[in-house]
Amino acid sequence: MKTLILSLALAGITSLTASAQTSTPAIGQKQVNQHERIKDGVDSGQLTKKEARHLRARQAKIRHDKRVAKMDGVVTPAERKQLHKEQRRASRAIHRQKHDEQHR
């Protein structure tokens, strides 16, 4: 009986650990925030349609890279670092485009 309970507990912990290794909530939240920033820029006229299309394409690439990183079941620290780097660059691009004095 103790062996059964112990093995069930171990299986539960293992599954939680496996899901934690592929979890990327910070990256996902950054994507949501950046999508909103792009949408707000279009709505306010700070971003042209072409600029918004380019910025959305960058976000799509980050989503793709995130999916690729999760494919093997583990997001390594190097993959996580690269995703964060891509998000920082995309964030700077959004800021630059929103403040470049072009209006639609």
The first five atom37 places (N, CA, C, CB, O) and aatype in JSON, in Angstrom:
{
  "aatype": [12, 11, 16, 10, 9, 10, 15, 10, 0, 10, 0, 7, 9, 16, 15, 10, 16, 0, 15, 0, 5, 16, 15, 16, 14, 0, 9, 7, 5, 11, 5, 19, 2, 5, 8, 6, 1, 9, 11, 3, 7, 19, 3, 15, 7, 5, 10, 16, 11, 11, 6, 0, 1, 8, 10, 1, 0, 1, 5, 0, 11, 9, 1, 8, 3, 11, 1, 19, 0, 11, 12, 3, 7, 19, 19, 16, 14, 0, 6, 1, 11, 5, 10, 8, 11, 6, 5, 1, 1, 0, 15, 1, 0, 9, 8, 1, 5, 11, 8, 3, 6, 5, 8, 1],
  "atom_mask": [
    [1, 1, 1, 1, 1],
    [1, 1, 1, 1, 1],
    [1, 1, 1, 1, 1],
    [1, 1, 1, 1, 1],
    [1, 1, 1, 1, 1],
    [1, 1, 1, 1, 1],
    [1, 1, 1, 1, 1],
    [1, 1, 1, 1, 1],
    [1, 1, 1, 1, 1],
    [1, 1, 1, 1, 1],
    [1, 1, 1, 1, 1],
    [1, 1, 1, 0, 1],
    [1, 1, 1, 1, 1],
    [1, 1, 1, 1, 1],
    [1, 1, 1, 1, 1],
    [1, 1, 1, 1, 1],
    [1, 1, 1, 1, 1],
    [1, 1, 1, 1, 1],
    [1, 1, 1, 1, 1],
    [1, 1, 1, 1, 1],
    [1, 1, 1, 1, 1],
    [1, 1, 1, 1, 1],
    [1, 1, 1, 1, 1],
    [1, 1, 1, 1, 1],
    [1, 1, 1, 1, 1],
    [1, 1, 1, 1, 1],
    [1, 1, 1, 1, 1],
    [1, 1, 1, 0, 1],
    [1, 1, 1, 1, 1],
    [1, 1, 1, 1, 1],
    [1, 1, 1, 1, 1],
    [1, 1, 1, 1, 1],
    [1, 1, 1, 1, 1],
    [1, 1, 1, 1, 1],
    [1, 1, 1, 1, 1],
    [1, 1, 1, 1, 1],
    [1, 1, 1, 1, 1],
    [1, 1, 1, 1, 1],
    [1, 1, 1, 1, 1],
    [1, 1, 1, 1, 1],
    [1, 1, 1, 0, 1],
    [1, 1, 1, 1, 1],
    [1, 1, 1, 1, 1],
    [1, 1, 1, 1, 1],
    [1, 1, 1, 0, 1],
    [1, 1, 1, 1, 1],
    [1, 1, 1, 1, 1],
    [1, 1, 1, 1, 1],
    [1, 1, 1, 1, 1],
    [1, 1, 1, 1, 1],
    [1, 1, 1, 1, 1],
    [1, 1, 1, 1, 1],
    [1, 1, 1, 1, 1],
    [1, 1, 1, 1, 1],
    [1, 1, 1, 1, 1],
    [1, 1, 1, 1, 1],
    [1, 1, 1, 1, 1],
    [1, 1, 1, 1, 1],
    [1, 1, 1, 1, 1],
    [1, 1, 1, 1, 1],
    [1, 1, 1, 1, 1],
    [1, 1, 1, 1, 1],
    [1, 1, 1, 1, 1],
    [1, 1, 1, 1, 1],
    [1, 1, 1, 1, 1],
    [1, 1, 1, 1, 1],
    [1, 1, 1, 1, 1],
    [1, 1, 1, 1, 1],
    [1, 1, 1, 1, 1],
    [1, 1, 1, 1, 1],
    [1, 1, 1, 1, 1],
    [1, 1, 1, 1, 1],
    [1, 1, 1, 0, 1],
    [1, 1, 1, 1, 1],
    [1, 1, 1, 1, 1],
    [1, 1, 1, 1, 1],
    [1, 1, 1, 1, 1],
    [1, 1, 1, 1, 1],
    [1, 1, 1, 1, 1],
    [1, 1, 1, 1, 1],
    [1, 1, 1, 1, 1],
    [1, 1, 1, 1, 1],
    [1, 1, 1, 1, 1],
    [1, 1, 1, 1, 1],
    [1, 1, 1, 1, 1],
    [1, 1, 1, 1, 1],
    [1, 1, 1, 1, 1],
    [1, 1, 1, 1, 1],
    [1, 1, 1, 1, 1],
    [1, 1, 1, 1, 1],
    [1, 1, 1, 1, 1],
    [1, 1, 1, 1, 1],
    [1, 1, 1, 1, 1],
    [1, 1, 1, 1, 1],
    [1, 1, 1, 1, 1],
    [1, 1, 1, 1, 1],
    [1, 1, 1, 1, 1],
    [1, 1, 1, 1, 1],
    [1, 1, 1, 1, 1],
    [1, 1, 1, 1, 1],
    [1, 1, 1, 1, 1],
    [1, 1, 1, 1, 1],
    [1, 1, 1, 1, 1],
    [1, 1, 1, 1, 1]
  ],
  "atom_positions": [
    [[0.82, -1.19, 0.0], [0.0, 0.0, 0.0], [0.87, 1.26, 0.0], [-0.94, 0.0, 1.21], [0.62, 2.2, -0.75]],
    [[1.91, 1.24, 0.87], [2.8, 2.4, 0.91], [3.51, 2.59, -0.43], [3.83, 2.23, 2.03], [3.72, 3.72, -0.87]],
    [[3.87, 1.49, -1.07], [4.55, 1.55, -2.34], [3.65, 2.18, -3.4], [5.0, 0.16, -2.77], [4.11, 2.99, -4.2]],
    [[2.38, 1.8, -3.4], [1.42, 2.35, -4.36], [1.26, 3.85, -4.16], [0.07, 1.65, -4.22], [1.28, 4.61, -5.13]],
    [[1.09, 4.29, -2.94], [0.92, 5.71, -2.65], [2.19, 6.47, -3.02], [0.58, 5.93, -1.15], [2.12, 7.55, -3.61]],
    [[3.33, 5.91, -2.68], [4.59, 6.56, -3.0], [4.8, 6.68, -4.51], [5.74, 5.78, -2.38], [5.24, 7.72, -4.99]],
    [[4.48, 5.63, -5.24], [4.66, 5.69, -6.69], [3.67, 6.65, -7.35], [4.51, 4.29, -7.3], [4.02, 7.32, -8.32]],
    [[2.44, 6.74, -6.82], [1.48, 7.71, -7.36], [1.94, 9.14, -7.07], [0.08, 7.46, -6.75], [1.81, 10.02, -7.93]],
    [[2.46, 9.37, -5.88], [2.96, 10.69, -5.53], [4.14, 11.07, -6.42], [3.36, 10.75, -4.05], [4.24, 12.2, -6.9]],
    [[5.02, 10.12, -6.64], [6.19, 10.37, -7.49], [5.76, 10.67, -8.93], [7.14, 9.16, -7.45], [6.33, 11.55, -9.57]],
    [[4.77, 9.95, -9.42], [4.27, 10.19, -10.78], [3.66, 11.58, -10.88], [3.23, 9.12, -11.17], [3.85, 12.27, -11.89]],
    [[2.94, 12.01, -9.86], [2.35, 13.34, -9.85], [3.4, 14.43, -9.85], [0.0, 0.0, 0.0], [3.28, 15.42, -10.57]],
    [[4.43, 14.26, -9.04], [5.51, 15.24, -8.98], [6.25, 15.29, -10.3], [6.49, 14.9, -7.83], [6.6, 16.37, -10.78]],
    [[6.49, 14.15, -10.89], [7.18, 14.08, -12.18], [6.4, 14.81, -13.26], [7.42, 12.63, -12.59], [6.98, 15.54, -14.06]],
    [[5.08, 14.62, -13.28], [4.28, 15.29, -14.31], [4.26, 16.8, -14.08], [2.85, 14.74, -14.31], [4.25, 17.56, -15.05]],
    [[4.24, 17.25, -12.83], [4.29, 18.68, -12.55], [5.63, 19.27, -12.97], [4.04, 18.95, -11.06], [5.69, 20.37, -13.51]],
    [[6.7, 18.54, -12.72], [8.02, 19.0, -13.11], [8.13, 19.1, -14.61], [9.1, 18.07, -12.56], [8.68, 20.07, -15.13]],
    [[7.62, 18.11, -15.32], [7.68, 18.12, -16.79], [6.91, 19.3, -17.36], [7.14, 16.8, -17.36], [7.37, 19.94, -18.31]],
    [[5.75, 19.58, -16.8], [4.97, 20.71, -17.33], [5.62, 22.04, -16.98], [3.53, 20.67, -16.8], [5.5, 23.0, -17.74]],
    [[6.29, 22.11, -15.85], [6.97, 23.35, -15.47], [8.13, 23.64, -16.39], [7.45, 23.27, -14.02], [8.46, 24.81, -16.61]],
    [[8.75, 22.63, -16.94], [9.9, 22.83, -17.81], [9.49, 23.41, -19.17], [10.64, 21.52, -18.01], [10.31, 24.02, -19.85]],
    [[8.24, 23.24, -19.55], [7.79, 23.8, -20.82], [6.93, 25.05, -20.62], [7.0, 22.75, -21.6], [6.49, 25.66, -21.59]],
    [[6.7, 25.42, -19.38], [5.88, 26.58, -19.1], [6.67, 27.86, -19.36], [5.37, 26.54, -17.65], [7.81, 28.0, -18.91]],
    [[6.06, 28.79, -20.07], [6.71, 30.07, -20.37], [5.72, 31.21, -20.14], [7.24, 30.09, -21.84], [5.42, 31.96, -21.08]],
    [[5.21, 31.36, -18.91], [4.19, 32.38, -18.67], [4.68, 33.81, -18.89], [3.66, 32.25, -17.28], [3.92, 34.66, -19.37]],
    [[5.92, 34.09, -18.54], [6.43, 35.46, -18.72], [6.48, 35.82, -20.2], [7.83, 35.6, -18.09], [6.14, 36.94, -20.58]],
    [[6.9, 34.89, -21.01], [6.97, 35.14, -22.45], [5.58, 35.32, -23.02], [7.71, 33.99, -23.18], [5.34, 36.2, -23.85]],
    [[4.66, 34.48, -22.58], [3.27, 34.58, -23.05], [2.64, 35.91, -22.66], [0.0, 0.0, 0.0], [1.93, 36.52, -23.46]],
    [[2.9, 36.37, -21.44], [2.34, 37.65, -20.99], [2.96, 38.81, -21.76], [2.57, 37.83, -19.48], [2.27, 39.78, -22.08]],
    [[4.25, 38.71, -22.07], [4.89, 39.76, -22.87], [4.24, 39.84, -24.24], [6.42, 39.5, -23.0], [4.03, 40.92, -24.78]],
    [[3.93, 38.68, -24.81], [3.3, 38.67, -26.13], [1.94, 39.34, -26.08], [3.16, 37.25, -26.66], [1.58, 40.1, -26.98]],
    [[1.18, 39.07, -25.03], [-0.14, 39.7, -24.88], [0.02, 41.21, -24.76], [-0.88, 39.13, -23.64], [-0.69, 41.97, -25.42]],
    [[0.97, 41.64, -23.92], [1.2, 43.07, -23.73], [1.62, 43.75, -25.03], [2.26, 43.3, -22.65], [1.14, 44.83, -25.36]],
    [[2.52, 43.11, -25.76], [3.0, 43.71, -26.99], [1.92, 43.74, -28.06], [4.22, 42.97, -27.51], [1.84, 44.69, -28.84]],
    [[1.08, 42.73, -28.1], [-0.04, 42.75, -29.04], [-0.94, 43.95, -28.74], [-0.85, 41.42, -28.96], [-1.39, 44.64, -29.65]],
    [[-1.2, 44.18, -27.45], [-2.03, 45.32, -27.05], [-1.36, 46.64, -27.43], [-2.31, 45.27, -25.54], [-2.04, 47.57, -27.88]],
    [[-0.05, 46.73, -27.25], [0.67, 47.96, -27.61], [0.57, 48.23, -29.11], [2.15, 47.85, -27.19], [0.41, 49.37, -29.53]],
    [[0.67, 47.17, -29.9], [0.55, 47.34, -31.36], [-0.87, 47.78, -31.7], [0.9, 46.01, -32.1], [-1.06, 48.71, -32.5]],
    [[-1.85, 47.13, -31.11], [-3.25, 47.49, -31.37], [-3.52, 48.94, -30.97], [-4.2, 46.54, -30.6], [-4.16, 49.68, -31.71]],
    [[-3.03, 49.34, -29.8], [-3.22, 50.73, -29.36], [-2.54, 51.71, -30.31], [-2.67, 50.91, -27.94], [-3.08, 52.78, -30.58]],
    [[-1.37, 51.34, -30.82], [-0.65, 52.2, -31.77], [-1.42, 52.38, -33.06], [0.0, 0.0, 0.0], [-1.45, 53.48, -33.62]],
    [[-2.05, 51.33, -33.53], [-2.87, 51.42, -34.75], [-4.1, 52.28, -34.48], [-3.3, 50.0, -35.25], [-4.44, 53.16, -35.27]],
    [[-4.76, 52.02, -33.34], [-5.97, 52.76, -33.0], [-5.71, 54.27, -32.84], [-6.57, 52.21, -31.73], [-6.55, 55.09, -33.21]],
    [[-4.54, 54.61, -32.28], [-4.24, 56.02, -32.04], [-3.63, 56.7, -33.26], [-3.3, 56.14, -30.86], [-3.49, 57.92, -33.28]],
    [[-3.26, 55.91, -34.28], [-2.65, 56.49, -35.47], [-1.13, 56.6, -35.36], [0.0, 0.0, 0.0], [-0.49, 57.12, -36.27]],
    [[-0.54, 56.11, -34.27], [0.91, 56.16, -34.11], [1.63, 55.17, -35.01], [1.29, 55.9, -32.65], [2.79, 55.36, -35.35]],
    [[0.93, 54.11, -35.4], [1.51, 53.09, -36.27], [0.77, 53.07, -37.6], [1.48, 51.71, -35.6], [-0.46, 53.09, -37.63]],
    [[1.52, 53.01, -38.68], [0.9, 52.83, -39.98], [0.54, 51.35, -40.13], [1.85, 53.31, -41.14], [1.0, 50.52, -39.35]],
    [[-0.26, 51.04, -41.13], [-0.64, 49.65, -41.34], [0.59, 48.79, -41.67], [-1.67, 49.55, -42.48], [0.69, 47.65, -41.22]],
    [[1.5, 49.36, -42.45], [2.72, 48.63, -42.81], [3.58, 48.35, -41.57], [3.53, 49.42, -43.85], [4.1, 47.25, -41.41]],
    [[3.72, 49.34, -40.71], [4.51, 49.16, -39.48], [3.86, 48.09, -38.59], [4.63, 50.5, -38.7], [4.54, 47.22, -38.05]],
    [[2.55, 48.17, -38.45], [1.83, 47.2, -37.63], [1.98, 45.79, -38.19], [0.35, 47.58, -37.52], [2.17, 44.84, -37.44]],
    [[1.9, 45.66, -39.5], [2.05, 44.35, -40.14], [3.43, 43.78, -39.85], [1.82, 44.46, -41.66], [3.57, 42.59, -39.55]],
    [[4.46, 44.62, -39.93], [5.83, 44.18, -39.66], [5.98, 43.75, -38.18], [6.84, 45.32, -40.0], [6.58, 42.72, -37.89]],
    [[5.43, 44.55, -37.28], [5.53, 44.23, -35.85], [4.77, 42.96, -35.51], [5.01, 45.4, -35.01], [5.22, 42.16, -34.69]],
    [[3.61, 42.77, -36.13], [2.84, 41.53, -35.89], [3.58, 40.32, -36.43], [1.45, 41.62, -36.53], [3.51, 39.23, -35.85]],
    [[4.3, 40.49, -37.54], [5.09, 39.39, -38.09], [6.2, 39.0, -37.12], [5.68, 39.79, -39.46], [6.51, 37.82, -36.98]],
    [[6.79, 40.0, -36.46], [7.82, 39.69, -35.45], [7.23, 38.88, -34.31], [8.45, 40.99, -34.9], [7.85, 37.93, -33.83]],
    [[6.03, 39.25, -33.88], [5.37, 38.51, -32.8], [5.03, 37.09, -33.25], [4.09, 39.23, -32.35], [5.13, 36.15, -32.46]],
    [[4.64, 36.93, -34.5], [4.36, 35.59, -35.02], [5.62, 34.73, -35.02], [3.78, 35.68, -36.45], [5.56, 33.54, -34.72]],
    [[6.76, 35.33, -35.35], [8.02, 34.59, -35.33], [8.36, 34.16, -33.91], [9.16, 35.44, -35.92], [8.84, 33.04, -33.69]],
    [[8.12, 35.02, -32.95], [8.4, 34.67, -31.55], [7.47, 33.53, -31.12], [8.21, 35.9, -30.62], [7.91, 32.61, -30.44]],
    [[6.2, 33.58, -31.51], [5.28, 32.48, -31.19], [5.77, 31.18, -31.8], [3.85, 32.78, -31.69], [5.73, 30.13, -31.16]],
    [[6.24, 31.25, -33.05], [6.77, 30.06, -33.72], [8.0, 29.53, -32.97], [7.12, 30.38, -35.18], [8.1, 28.33, -32.72]],
    [[8.92, 30.42, -32.63], [10.13, 30.01, -31.92], [9.79, 29.39, -30.56], [11.08, 31.22, -31.73], [10.44, 28.44, -30.13]],
    [[8.77, 29.93, -29.9], [8.33, 29.39, -28.62], [7.78, 27.97, -28.8], [7.25, 30.31, -27.98], [8.06, 27.08, -28.0]],
    [[6.99, 27.77, -29.86], [6.45, 26.43, -30.15], [7.57, 25.45, -30.43], [5.47, 26.48, -31.35], [7.53, 24.31, -29.96]],
    [[8.56, 25.87, -31.2], [9.69, 25.01, -31.53], [10.45, 24.66, -30.25], [10.64, 25.7, -32.55], [10.86, 23.51, -30.08]],
    [[10.65, 25.63, -29.37], [11.37, 25.37, -28.12], [10.64, 24.36, -27.25], [11.57, 26.68, -27.35], [11.28, 23.58, -26.55]],
    [[9.32, 24.35, -27.3], [8.53, 23.44, -26.47], [8.38, 22.05, -27.09], [7.17, 24.02, -26.23], [7.93, 21.13, -26.4]],
    [[8.74, 21.88, -28.35], [8.49, 20.62, -29.05], [9.11, 19.4, -28.37], [9.01, 20.71, -30.44], [8.5, 18.33, -28.34]],
    [[10.31, 19.55, -27.82], [10.97, 18.41, -27.2], [10.54, 18.21, -25.75], [12.46, 18.57, -27.28], [11.04, 17.3, -25.08]],
    [[9.64, 19.04, -25.26], [9.13, 18.88, -23.9], [9.9, 19.67, -22.86], [0.0, 0.0, 0.0], [9.49, 19.69, -21.7]],
    [[10.99, 20.31, -23.23], [11.79, 21.09, -22.29], [12.21, 22.39, -22.95], [13.02, 20.29, -21.82], [12.75, 22.39, -24.06]],
    [[11.96, 23.49, -22.27], [12.47, 24.78, -22.73], [13.75, 25.01, -21.94], [11.41, 25.96, -22.53], [13.71, 25.29, -20.74]],
    [[14.88, 24.91, -22.61], [16.16, 25.04, -21.94], [16.41, 26.49, -21.54], [17.3, 24.53, -22.85], [15.79, 27.4, -22.1]],
    [[17.29, 26.71, -20.6], [17.61, 28.09, -20.23], [18.11, 28.92, -21.42], [18.66, 28.1, -19.13], [17.81, 30.11, -21.51]],
    [[18.86, 28.31, -22.32], [19.34, 29.03, -23.49], [18.17, 29.42, -24.41], [20.36, 28.17, -24.26], [18.15, 30.53, -24.94]],
    [[17.21, 28.51, -24.59], [16.04, 28.82, -25.42], [15.2, 29.93, -24.77], [15.17, 27.56, -25.64], [14.73, 30.84, -25.45]],
    [[15.04, 29.84, -23.46], [14.28, 30.85, -22.72], [14.96, 32.21, -22.85], [14.14, 30.45, -21.23], [14.3, 33.23, -23.06]],
    [[16.29, 32.22, -22.72], [17.06, 33.46, -22.85], [16.89, 34.06, -24.24], [18.55, 33.2, -22.57], [16.73, 35.28, -24.39]],
    [[16.92, 33.21, -25.26], [16.75, 33.68, -26.64], [15.36, 34.26, -26.85], [17.01, 32.53, -27.63], [15.21, 35.28, -27.52]],
    [[14.33, 33.62, -26.3], [12.96, 34.12, -26.44], [12.82, 35.48, -25.76], [11.96, 33.12, -25.84], [12.18, 36.39, -26.3]],
    [[13.42, 35.62, -24.57], [13.36, 36.9, -23.88], [14.09, 37.98, -24.68], [13.97, 36.78, -22.48], [13.64, 39.13, -24.75]],
    [[15.21, 37.61, -25.29], [15.97, 38.55, -26.11], [15.14, 39.02, -27.3], [17.29, 37.9, -26.59], [15.11, 40.21, -27.62]],
    [[14.46, 38.08, -27.96], [13.59, 38.43, -29.09], [12.47, 39.36, -28.64], [13.0, 37.17, -29.74], [12.13, 40.31, -29.35]],
    [[11.91, 39.1, -27.47], [10.83, 39.94, -26.96], [11.34, 41.35, -26.65], [10.2, 39.31, -25.7], [10.65, 42.33, -26.94]],
    [[12.52, 41.46, -26.06], [13.08, 42.79, -25.77], [13.3, 43.58, -27.06], [14.4, 42.66, -24.99], [12.99, 44.77, -27.13]],
    [[13.83, 42.91, -28.07], [14.05, 43.58, -29.35], [12.73, 44.01, -29.98], [14.82, 42.65, -30.32], [12.62, 45.11, -30.53]],
    [[11.74, 43.15, -29.9], [10.43, 43.48, -30.45], [9.82, 44.65, -29.69], [9.48, 42.26, -30.4], [9.19, 45.53, -30.29]],
    [[10.0, 44.68, -28.39], [9.47, 45.78, -27.58], [10.11, 47.1, -27.97], [9.7, 45.5, -26.09], [9.43, 48.12, -28.08]],
    [[11.41, 47.09, -28.18], [12.1, 48.31, -28.61], [11.62, 48.75, -30.0], [13.64, 48.08, -28.62], [11.47, 49.94, -30.26]],
    [[11.39, 47.78, -30.87], [10.9, 48.1, -32.22], [9.52, 48.75, -32.15], [10.84, 46.83, -33.09], [9.24, 49.7, -32.87]],
    [[8.66, 48.23, -31.27], [7.32, 48.82, -31.12], [7.47, 50.25, -30.64], [6.45, 47.99, -30.11], [6.82, 51.15, -31.17]],
    [[8.31, 50.47, -29.65], [8.5, 51.83, -29.13], [9.01, 52.77, -30.22], [9.47, 51.81, -27.94], [8.5, 53.88, -30.39]],
    [[10.03, 52.32, -30.95], [10.6, 53.17, -32.01], [9.54, 53.51, -33.06], [11.8, 52.46, -32.68], [9.43, 54.66, -33.48]],
    [[8.78, 52.52, -33.49], [7.79, 52.77, -34.53], [6.65, 53.67, -34.04], [7.21, 51.44, -35.03], [6.14, 54.5, -34.8]],
    [[6.27, 53.52, -32.78], [5.19, 54.35, -32.25], [5.62, 55.81, -32.08], [4.71, 53.8, -30.93], [4.78, 56.7, -32.06]],
    [[6.92, 56.04, -31.95], [7.4, 57.4, -31.69], [8.24, 57.98, -32.82], [8.21, 57.41, -30.42], [9.07, 58.86, -32.6]],
    [[8.04, 57.49, -34.04], [8.87, 57.95, -35.15], [8.23, 59.06, -35.98], [9.19, 56.79, -36.05], [8.68, 59.35, -37.09]],
    [[7.19, 59.68, -35.46], [6.55, 60.83, -36.11], [5.82, 60.49, -37.4], [7.57, 61.88, -36.4], [5.4, 61.4, -38.12]],
    [[5.66, 59.21, -37.73], [4.83, 58.85, -38.88], [3.42, 58.6, -38.37], [5.4, 57.59, -39.63], [3.22, 58.0, -37.32]],
    [[2.47, 59.07, -39.12], [1.07, 58.86, -38.74], [0.31, 58.35, -39.95], [0.42, 60.17, -38.19], [0.66, 58.64, -41.09]],
    [[-0.71, 57.6, -39.67], [-1.51, 57.08, -40.78], [-2.56, 58.08, -41.17], [-2.15, 55.76, -40.42], [-3.33, 57.82, -42.09]]
  ]
}
